Amino acid sequence: MNFQDAVLQYNQLLQERYDFVHEWRQLSDYLLPSRGLLHTYNRPQKRKLSPAKVINPTGSDALGVLVAELHSRLTSPSRPWFKLEWDNPEARQDEFLDWWLQDAQERMFAELAQSNFYSSILSFYEEWTGFGTGSMFVGENEGNTVFQFDTLSIGEYVISVNYQGVVDTLFRTIIKSPRAVVDEFGKNSLSDSVKRQAEKTNPARDNLNVILLEAITPEKFEDKSFTQRIFEYTISGNTGSLSVAQQPALKERKALRTRGFYEFPYPTCRWSTLGGDVYGVGRGSRALPDIKRLQEIDAAFLMAIHKEVEPPVNAPYLMKNQLNTLPGGMNWFNNPNQKITKLYDMQFDYQGAAAAGERIEGRIKKAFYNDIFLSTSRDPNATPFKAAEVAAKEREKMTRLGPVVERAQHEFFLPLINRCFNIMLRRGKFAQVPEQYANAVSGLEVTMISPLAQAQKLVALESIENFIVYAGQLAQYDQEVLDRVDSDHILQEIADISGTSSKVLRSDKEVDQIRQQRAAQQKQQQELQQQMMVQQFQAEMAKKQADVGKTRADIAETVRGLNG
């Protein structure tokens, strides 16, 4: 792909994104003021710290609750949130391979904790839930840490999907100063204008930004599946797409960098999609109408208060520019009949406006699932029955997030975990595997075991619990019912649903050994008992025979006495 092809494809993807930009701008104005590069290619001189159009921040607060809860329930650094398993059943039963995979998992968690992952994932959740689409760069770090993560903001990238609906193409505009571009790529591949800007001694040169175009496409690069190309795109001041046809000299522009990736380095997730849309629709879009309406109500409420405190008045013309409205102010009149009066009396329904605002706030919080996450508080004096009832209702609410969590697992977390695992594997960060295990090691299965992911599986766990209860009740009438219950598989299924570590359960080989030892001990005990019973029987028989012999001797002695 040359520069001309890259620009043409980028412009096409910009057109596909066009219908979403207007709504993203509103979300940036009303919900996420610090996010979104949607208005210009120039780097903003100062980030918006607070939205100018927002009076009531309920939307941002509700989004903050959702982001914090997703972070704590999906990717909490305080507990494991994914589990690695071999997809080969034989490898799962091998003690060494099982230990190796558990050790690899622990090393991955340690590297993620040392990197900037947990700070970057918070920004990802804001983008994902607010705008409906979130993307994060997963790269390698040459320093002490293995990983380097970078969360993209909506508007700075465009994406495309393959026939399976998976994002495999991403174009991104990167804004840097001329000096930074020269330091990273050198002067040989840059245009003369960038070189001149970088050589200026004026400190203001850093405000003249260079736009780089990064293209990640599913093209082979040596033995890698994806190719990255970075081009010098244009100098700041261009607010539209770049036309190569209008600037023939740009056709020969070379890539500043070309390299490959084994995995797609930008895992991208959509909250939900409509039809064949490439970009997602998040909870921000769902709450945006209510957020805007809430601002209108609060603006009217504040206006009414201002008019009540300082109402418009009728004043004598002679008092023009002389009216003192400060507390204790003196106003002098020539005619005692002249007065300052209200222009009109306020008839604003404060209670009705407050009630309407509360209803809208409730809808906004519900749109961001605050009714799910903030209902987990418990009454310390509640009865066990009430606590169980509340827990059951919360599990039912959690199922509302089921489709979203499943989508996030397949679109974002599984590609992210696989890429992190492969990066560490290629860099030799795991324990060495002996050659005899090379054929046994194959692919991996990644299971999400975070609290929110497990909540989606509780329905299956409840069905197993109900089955066990019913089987126990039937067994009271017919013990043969238990012959159809496989306890080992039930326990393994419960462990898989609950995300229990494999260290807790013994392997099939260990279980077989224990059961064989138990069977041998039971057989030995049975044989010993049988021997003891035989010996006891023989002793009793010998005693009986001795008693019979003694009785016979006594009888014979008695008979002889009578005859004598």
Secondary structure, 3 states (H helix, E strand, C coil): CCHHHHHHHHHHHHHHHHHHHHHHHHHHHHCCCCCCCCCCCCCCCCCCCCCCCCCCCHHHHHHHHHHHHHHHHHCCCCCCCEEEEECCHHHHHCHHHHHHHHHHHHHHHHHHHHCCHHHHHHHHHHHHHHHCEEEEEEEECCCCCCEEEEECCCCCEEEEECCCCCEEEEEEEEEECHHHHHHHHCCCCCCHHHHHHHHCCCHHHHHCCEEEEEEEECCCECCECEEEEEEEEEECCCCCCCCCCCCHHHHHCCCCEEEEECCCCCCEEECCCCCCCCCCCCHHHHHHHHHHHHHHHHHHHHHHHHHHHCCCEECCHHHCCCCCCCCCCCCCCCCCCCCCEECCCCCCCHHHHHHHHHHHHHHHHHHCCHHHHCCCCCCCCCCHHHHHHHHHHHHHHHHHHHHHHHHHHHHHHHHHHHHHHHHHHHCCCCCCCCHHHCCCCCCEEEEECCHHHHHHHHHHHHHHHHHHHHHHHHHCCCHHHHHHCCHHHHHHHHHHHHCCCCCCCCCHHHHHHHHHHHHHHHHHHHHHHHHHHHHHHHHHHHHHHHHHHHHHHHHHHHHHHHHC
